[in-house]
Amino acid sequence: MRPGAPMMIPQAPWPFGRSTDAPDTVAAYLGAAGDPEDALVSPQLADHAGLPAAFVLTADHDYLREDGERYAAALRAADVRVDHLHLVDSPHGVFSFPGWCAAAEPALDRLTAFLRRELAVLP
C-alpha cells in the first residue's frame, strides 16, 4: 500500500485492474486517516516470526504479483511455512472466474487442501 510499492507504479494494463488504478484503490481502502506504513495495512512491514503457515497465491496478470512474491519470501525468511502457488496466464481475482479461467478450480483445490492440512492439526 505504500507509495513506492510496485503496484503503485503505472505499468501496462492487466485484464482486470490496472496499476494506474492502484492509487485510487488504496485511497478508497485506507480512507482519510489510513496509514500505508501500518503493518496491518502493509503486511510486508510486520514482524513475521511465529506466524502460522500461509497460503500465498500470485498470478501472471496481477499488478499485486510482485508484492505477493516478496511477501511469500519474507514469510519464508522468518521460518514460516508457505504454500505459494503462482498461476501462469491468470488474472487477479482468479477465484471469481471458475467457469472462465481454467486455473481457478485447481487453485481452489490446492487452497482447500492447504486449509484441510493446516486445520487438521488444531486442537
Backbone as JSON Lines, residues from 0, in Angstrom:
{"i":0,"aa":"M","n":[0.82,-1.21,0.0],"ca":[0.0,0.0,0.0],"c":[0.85,1.27,0.0]}
{"i":1,"aa":"R","n":[2.14,1.11,0.21],"ca":[3.0,2.29,0.28],"c":[3.2,2.93,-1.1]}
{"i":2,"aa":"P","n":[3.39,4.24,-1.17],"ca":[3.52,4.92,-2.46],"c":[4.6,4.37,-3.37]}
{"i":3,"aa":"G","n":[5.72,3.88,-2.85],"ca":[6.8,3.38,-3.69],"c":[6.67,1.92,-4.06]}
{"i":4,"aa":"A","n":[5.63,1.25,-3.61],"ca":[5.45,-0.17,-3.89],"c":[5.22,-0.38,-5.38]}
{"i":5,"aa":"P","n":[5.66,-1.54,-5.92],"ca":[5.5,-1.78,-7.37],"c":[4.07,-1.63,-7.87]}
{"i":6,"aa":"M","n":[3.08,-2.02,-7.06],"ca":[1.7,-1.9,-7.52],"c":[1.28,-0.45,-7.74]}
{"i":7,"aa":"M","n":[2.01,0.47,-7.15],"ca":[1.65,1.88,-7.25],"c":[2.33,2.57,-8.44]}
{"i":8,"aa":"I","n":[3.22,1.86,-9.12],"ca":[3.93,2.44,-10.26],"c":[3.19,2.08,-11.54]}
{"i":9,"aa":"P","n":[2.74,3.06,-12.31],"ca":[1.97,2.75,-13.52],"c":[2.72,1.82,-14.47]}
{"i":10,"aa":"Q","n":[2.03,0.79,-14.9],"ca":[2.58,-0.17,-15.86],"c":[1.51,-0.43,-16.91]}
{"i":11,"aa":"A","n":[1.76,-1.44,-17.72],"ca":[0.78,-1.81,-18.74],"c":[-0.5,-2.3,-18.08]}
{"i":12,"aa":"P","n":[-1.65,-2.07,-18.71],"ca":[-2.91,-2.54,-18.12],"c":[-2.98,-4.07,-18.12]}
{"i":13,"aa":"W","n":[-3.57,-4.61,-17.07],"ca":[-3.83,-6.04,-16.96],"c":[-5.28,-6.28,-17.35]}
{"i":14,"aa":"P","n":[-5.66,-7.52,-17.59],"ca":[-7.05,-7.8,-17.97],"c":[-8.06,-7.31,-16.93]}
{"i":15,"aa":"F","n":[-7.7,-7.39,-15.64],"ca":[-8.64,-6.97,-14.59],"c":[-7.87,-6.1,-13.62]}
{"i":16,"aa":"G","n":[-8.14,-4.82,-13.65],"ca":[-7.44,-3.88,-12.8],"c":[-6.15,-3.42,-13.47]}
{"i":17,"aa":"R","n":[-5.82,-2.19,-13.28],"ca":[-4.6,-1.64,-13.85],"c":[-3.8,-1.02,-12.72]}
{"i":18,"aa":"S","n":[-2.49,-1.05,-12.83],"ca":[-1.66,-0.44,-11.8],"c":[-1.92,1.07,-11.73]}
{"i":19,"aa":"T","n":[-2.38,1.66,-12.83],"ca":[-2.7,3.09,-12.79],"c":[-3.91,3.37,-11.89]}
{"i":20,"aa":"D","n":[-4.72,2.34,-11.63],"ca":[-5.86,2.49,-10.73],"c":[-5.47,2.33,-9.27]}
{"i":21,"aa":"A","n":[-4.28,1.81,-9.0],"ca":[-3.88,1.47,-7.64],"c":[-3.96,2.64,-6.66]}
{"i":22,"aa":"P","n":[-3.46,3.83,-6.98],"ca":[-3.56,4.92,-6.0],"c":[-5.0,5.21,-5.57]}
{"i":23,"aa":"D","n":[-5.93,5.19,-6.51],"ca":[-7.34,5.42,-6.17],"c":[-7.89,4.29,-5.31]}
{"i":24,"aa":"T","n":[-7.51,3.06,-5.64],"ca":[-7.96,1.9,-4.86],"c":[-7.43,1.98,-3.44]}
{"i":25,"aa":"V","n":[-6.16,2.31,-3.29],"ca":[-5.55,2.43,-1.96],"c":[-6.22,3.55,-1.17]}
{"i":26,"aa":"A","n":[-6.46,4.69,-1.81],"ca":[-7.11,5.81,-1.11],"c":[-8.5,5.41,-0.62]}
{"i":27,"aa":"A","n":[-9.25,4.68,-1.44],"ca":[-10.58,4.23,-1.02],"c":[-10.49,3.22,0.12]}
{"i":28,"aa":"Y","n":[-9.5,2.34,0.07],"ca":[-9.32,1.32,1.1],"c":[-8.9,1.94,2.43]}
{"i":29,"aa":"L","n":[-7.95,2.87,2.39],"ca":[-7.42,3.46,3.62],"c":[-8.34,4.5,4.23]}
{"i":30,"aa":"G","n":[-9.07,5.24,3.41],"ca":[-9.83,6.36,3.92],"c":[-8.9,7.51,4.25]}
{"i":31,"aa":"A","n":[-9.45,8.57,4.77],"ca":[-8.68,9.79,5.03],"c":[-7.61,9.59,6.11]}
{"i":32,"aa":"A","n":[-7.88,8.78,7.11],"ca":[-6.96,8.64,8.24],"c":[-6.05,7.42,8.14]}
{"i":33,"aa":"G","n":[-6.18,6.63,7.06],"ca":[-5.39,5.41,6.94],"c":[-3.9,5.67,6.76]}
{"i":34,"aa":"D","n":[-3.09,4.77,7.29],"ca":[-1.65,4.9,7.22],"c":[-1.06,3.73,6.44]}
{"i":35,"aa":"P","n":[-0.54,3.96,5.24],"ca":[0.02,2.86,4.45],"c":[1.25,2.23,5.08]}
{"i":36,"aa":"E","n":[1.84,2.87,6.09],"ca":[3.0,2.32,6.78],"c":[2.61,1.42,7.94]}
{"i":37,"aa":"D","n":[1.32,1.32,8.24],"ca":[0.83,0.44,9.3],"c":[0.96,-1.01,8.82]}
{"i":38,"aa":"A","n":[1.56,-1.86,9.64],"ca":[1.78,-3.27,9.26],"c":[0.46,-4.01,9.05]}
{"i":39,"aa":"L","n":[-0.63,-3.53,9.62],"ca":[-1.93,-4.17,9.39],"c":[-2.45,-3.86,7.99]}
{"i":40,"aa":"V","n":[-1.93,-2.81,7.4],"ca":[-2.31,-2.41,6.05],"c":[-1.31,-2.97,5.03]}
{"i":41,"aa":"S","n":[-0.03,-2.9,5.37],"ca":[1.05,-3.39,4.51],"c":[1.77,-4.52,5.25]}
{"i":42,"aa":"P","n":[1.28,-5.74,5.14],"ca":[1.81,-6.85,5.94],"c":[3.29,-7.14,5.75]}
{"i":43,"aa":"Q","n":[3.88,-6.71,4.64],"ca":[5.31,-6.92,4.47],"c":[6.13,-6.18,5.51]}
{"i":44,"aa":"L","n":[5.53,-5.17,6.17],"ca":[6.22,-4.39,7.18],"c":[6.13,-5.03,8.57]}
{"i":45,"aa":"A","n":[5.36,-6.07,8.7],"ca":[5.14,-6.7,10.01],"c":[6.3,-7.61,10.41]}
{"i":46,"aa":"D","n":[6.32,-7.96,11.68],"ca":[7.23,-8.99,12.18],"c":[6.55,-10.32,11.89]}
{"i":47,"aa":"H","n":[7.17,-11.16,11.1],"ca":[6.54,-12.41,10.66],"c":[6.91,-13.61,11.54]}
{"i":48,"aa":"A","n":[7.77,-13.4,12.51],"ca":[8.21,-14.51,13.36],"c":[7.03,-15.12,14.11]}
{"i":49,"aa":"G","n":[6.97,-16.45,14.08],"ca":[5.95,-17.16,14.84],"c":[4.58,-17.23,14.2]}
{"i":50,"aa":"L","n":[4.45,-16.76,12.98],"ca":[3.14,-16.82,12.32],"c":[2.82,-18.25,11.89]}
{"i":51,"aa":"P","n":[1.54,-18.57,11.79],"ca":[1.16,-19.9,11.29],"c":[1.43,-19.99,9.79]}
{"i":52,"aa":"A","n":[1.31,-21.18,9.26],"ca":[1.52,-21.41,7.83],"c":[0.61,-20.49,7.02]}
{"i":53,"aa":"A","n":[1.08,-20.15,5.83],"ca":[0.35,-19.23,4.96],"c":[0.23,-19.79,3.55]}
{"i":54,"aa":"F","n":[-0.88,-19.5,2.92],"ca":[-1.11,-19.81,1.51],"c":[-1.04,-18.48,0.76]}
{"i":55,"aa":"V","n":[-0.13,-18.37,-0.19],"ca":[0.04,-17.15,-0.97],"c":[-0.21,-17.5,-2.43]}
{"i":56,"aa":"L","n":[-1.15,-16.8,-3.04],"ca":[-1.5,-17.02,-4.44],"c":[-1.08,-15.8,-5.25]}
{"i":57,"aa":"T","n":[-0.31,-16.03,-6.3],"ca":[0.07,-14.96,-7.22],"c":[-0.33,-15.39,-8.63]}
{"i":58,"aa":"A","n":[-0.46,-14.41,-9.5],"ca":[-0.88,-14.69,-10.88],"c":[-0.13,-13.78,-11.83]}
{"i":59,"aa":"D","n":[0.12,-14.28,-13.03],"ca":[0.85,-13.51,-14.05],"c":[0.24,-12.14,-14.3]}
{"i":60,"aa":"H","n":[-1.08,-12.09,-14.47],"ca":[-1.75,-10.84,-14.87],"c":[-2.38,-10.16,-13.66]}
{"i":61,"aa":"D","n":[-1.52,-9.82,-12.71],"ca":[-1.97,-9.19,-11.47],"c":[-0.93,-8.17,-11.04]}
{"i":62,"aa":"Y","n":[-1.33,-6.93,-10.9],"ca":[-0.35,-5.92,-10.51],"c":[0.1,-6.09,-9.07]}
{"i":63,"aa":"L","n":[-0.48,-7.03,-8.32],"ca":[-0.02,-7.35,-6.97],"c":[0.96,-8.52,-6.95]}
{"i":64,"aa":"R","n":[1.25,-9.09,-8.11],"ca":[2.09,-10.28,-8.18],"c":[3.43,-10.12,-7.46]}
{"i":65,"aa":"E","n":[4.15,-9.05,-7.78],"ca":[5.47,-8.85,-7.16],"c":[5.36,-8.7,-5.66]}
{"i":66,"aa":"D","n":[4.33,-8.02,-5.19],"ca":[4.12,-7.88,-3.75],"c":[3.87,-9.24,-3.11]}
{"i":67,"aa":"G","n":[3.07,-10.07,-3.76],"ca":[2.8,-11.4,-3.24],"c":[4.04,-12.26,-3.18]}
{"i":68,"aa":"E","n":[4.87,-12.17,-4.2],"ca":[6.12,-12.94,-4.24],"c":[7.05,-12.49,-3.12]}
{"i":69,"aa":"R","n":[7.15,-11.17,-2.91],"ca":[8.0,-10.66,-1.83],"c":[7.45,-11.05,-0.46]}
{"i":70,"aa":"Y","n":[6.14,-11.06,-0.33],"ca":[5.53,-11.44,0.94],"c":[5.82,-12.9,1.25]}
{"i":71,"aa":"A","n":[5.68,-13.77,0.27],"ca":[5.99,-15.19,0.47],"c":[7.46,-15.35,0.87]}
{"i":72,"aa":"A","n":[8.34,-14.62,0.23],"ca":[9.77,-14.69,0.56],"c":[10.03,-14.19,1.98]}
{"i":73,"aa":"A","n":[9.36,-13.11,2.38],"ca":[9.55,-12.58,3.74],"c":[9.06,-13.57,4.78]}
{"i":74,"aa":"L","n":[7.95,-14.23,4.51],"ca":[7.45,-15.25,5.43],"c":[8.44,-16.41,5.54]}
{"i":75,"aa":"R","n":[8.94,-16.87,4.42],"ca":[9.93,-17.96,4.44],"c":[11.18,-17.56,5.22]}
{"i":76,"aa":"A","n":[11.62,-16.32,5.03],"ca":[12.81,-15.83,5.74],"c":[12.6,-15.82,7.25]}
{"i":77,"aa":"A","n":[11.34,-15.73,7.67],"ca":[11.0,-15.76,9.1],"c":[10.66,-17.18,9.55]}
{"i":78,"aa":"D","n":[10.99,-18.17,8.72],"ca":[10.73,-19.59,9.02],"c":[9.25,-19.92,9.14]}
{"i":79,"aa":"V","n":[8.43,-19.21,8.39],"ca":[7.0,-19.52,8.31],"c":[6.82,-20.49,7.14]}
{"i":80,"aa":"R","n":[6.04,-21.54,7.35],"ca":[5.74,-22.47,6.26],"c":[4.82,-21.76,5.27]}
{"i":81,"aa":"V","n":[5.22,-21.79,4.0],"ca":[4.46,-21.09,2.96],"c":[4.15,-22.05,1.82]}
{"i":82,"aa":"D","n":[2.9,-22.1,1.44],"ca":[2.49,-22.78,0.22],"c":[2.2,-21.67,-0.78]}
{"i":83,"aa":"H","n":[3.14,-21.43,-1.7],"ca":[3.0,-20.34,-2.67],"c":[2.63,-20.96,-4.02]}
{"i":84,"aa":"L","n":[1.47,-20.61,-4.51],"ca":[1.01,-21.06,-5.81],"c":[1.03,-19.88,-6.77]}
{"i":85,"aa":"H","n":[1.78,-20.01,-7.85],"ca":[1.78,-18.98,-8.89],"c":[1.03,-19.52,-10.1]}
{"i":86,"aa":"L","n":[0.07,-18.76,-10.57],"ca":[-0.74,-19.16,-11.71],"c":[-0.28,-18.44,-12.98]}
{"i":87,"aa":"V","n":[0.08,-19.24,-13.96],"ca":[0.53,-18.71,-15.24],"c":[-0.68,-18.26,-16.06]}
{"i":88,"aa":"D","n":[-0.54,-17.12,-16.71],"ca":[-1.57,-16.59,-17.61],"c":[-2.95,-16.48,-16.95]}
{"i":89,"aa":"S","n":[-2.96,-16.07,-15.68],"ca":[-4.21,-15.92,-14.93],"c":[-4.32,-14.51,-14.37]}
{"i":90,"aa":"P","n":[-5.56,-14.05,-14.12],"ca":[-5.77,-12.69,-13.64],"c":[-5.86,-12.6,-12.11]}
{"i":91,"aa":"H","n":[-5.79,-11.38,-11.62],"ca":[-6.13,-11.1,-10.22],"c":[-7.58,-11.54,-10.01]}
{"i":92,"aa":"G","n":[-7.86,-12.08,-8.84],"ca":[-9.23,-12.49,-8.55],"c":[-9.64,-13.76,-9.26]}
{"i":93,"aa":"V","n":[-8.68,-14.63,-9.52],"ca":[-8.94,-15.85,-10.31],"c":[-10.08,-16.68,-9.73]}
{"i":94,"aa":"F","n":[-10.28,-16.69,-8.42],"ca":[-11.35,-17.48,-7.82],"c":[-12.73,-16.97,-8.22]}
{"i":95,"aa":"S","n":[-12.79,-15.75,-8.7],"ca":[-14.06,-15.17,-9.13],"c":[-14.48,-15.63,-10.53]}
{"i":96,"aa":"F","n":[-13.61,-16.37,-11.21],"ca":[-13.86,-16.75,-12.59],"c":[-13.74,-18.26,-12.8]}
{"i":97,"aa":"P","n":[-14.43,-19.07,-12.01],"ca":[-14.24,-20.52,-12.11],"c":[-14.65,-21.11,-13.46]}
{"i":98,"aa":"G","n":[-15.61,-20.57,-14.13],"ca":[-16.03,-21.11,-15.42],"c":[-15.25,-20.54,-16.59]}
{"i":99,"aa":"W","n":[-14.54,-19.47,-16.36],"ca":[-13.84,-18.77,-17.42],"c":[-12.34,-19.02,-17.39]}
{"i":100,"aa":"C","n":[-11.78,-19.11,-16.19],"ca":[-10.33,-19.26,-16.04],"c":[-10.02,-20.69,-15.63]}
{"i":101,"aa":"A","n":[-9.3,-21.39,-16.49],"ca":[-9.0,-22.82,-16.26],"c":[-8.23,-23.05,-14.97]}
{"i":102,"aa":"A","n":[-7.48,-22.08,-14.5],"ca":[-6.67,-22.26,-13.29],"c":[-7.48,-22.13,-12.0]}
{"i":103,"aa":"A","n":[-8.7,-21.61,-12.08],"ca":[-9.48,-21.33,-10.87],"c":[-9.78,-22.6,-10.07]}
{"i":104,"aa":"E","n":[-10.28,-23.63,-10.7],"ca":[-10.66,-24.84,-9.96],"c":[-9.44,-25.54,-9.35]}
{"i":105,"aa":"P","n":[-8.35,-25.78,-10.1],"ca":[-7.18,-26.39,-9.46],"c":[-6.6,-25.53,-8.33]}
{"i":106,"aa":"A","n":[-6.64,-24.2,-8.49],"ca":[-6.15,-23.32,-7.43],"c":[-7.02,-23.44,-6.18]}
{"i":107,"aa":"L","n":[-8.32,-23.5,-6.37],"ca":[-9.22,-23.67,-5.23],"c":[-8.99,-25.03,-4.56]}
{"i":108,"aa":"D","n":[-8.75,-26.06,-5.36],"ca":[-8.43,-27.38,-4.81],"c":[-7.17,-27.32,-3.94]}
{"i":109,"aa":"R","n":[-6.16,-26.61,-4.43],"ca":[-4.91,-26.51,-3.66],"c":[-5.11,-25.72,-2.38]}
{"i":110,"aa":"L","n":[-5.88,-24.64,-2.44],"ca":[-6.18,-23.86,-1.24],"c":[-6.95,-24.71,-0.23]}
{"i":111,"aa":"T","n":[-7.94,-25.46,-0.71],"ca":[-8.73,-26.32,0.17],"c":[-7.86,-27.39,0.82]}
{"i":112,"aa":"A","n":[-6.95,-27.99,0.06],"ca":[-6.03,-28.99,0.61],"c":[-5.14,-28.37,1.68]}
{"i":113,"aa":"F","n":[-4.66,-27.16,1.42],"ca":[-3.84,-26.44,2.4],"c":[-4.61,-26.23,3.7]}
{"i":114,"aa":"L","n":[-5.84,-25.74,3.59],"ca":[-6.65,-25.49,4.78],"c":[-6.96,-26.78,5.55]}
{"i":115,"aa":"R","n":[-7.29,-27.84,4.82],"ca":[-7.54,-29.13,5.48],"c":[-6.32,-29.58,6.26]}
{"i":116,"aa":"R","n":[-5.16,-29.5,5.62],"ca":[-3.92,-29.94,6.25],"c":[-3.59,-29.09,7.49]}
{"i":117,"aa":"E","n":[-3.71,-27.79,7.36],"ca":[-3.34,-26.91,8.47],"c":[-4.37,-26.92,9.6]}
{"i":118,"aa":"L","n":[-5.64,-27.02,9.26],"ca":[-6.67,-27.02,10.3],"c":[-6.76,-28.37,11.01]}
{"i":119,"aa":"A","n":[-6.28,-29.42,10.39],"ca":[-6.33,-30.75,10.99],"c":[-5.44,-30.85,12.22]}
{"i":120,"aa":"V","n":[-4.44,-30.0,12.34],"ca":[-3.51,-30.05,13.48],"c":[-3.98,-29.21,14.66]}
{"i":121,"aa":"L","n":[-5.06,-28.48,14.49],"ca":[-5.57,-27.66,15.61],"c":[-6.24,-28.56,16.66]}
{"i":122,"aa":"P","n":[-6.09,-28.15,17.92],"ca":[-6.7,-28.95,18.99],"c":[-8.23,-28.95,18.93]}
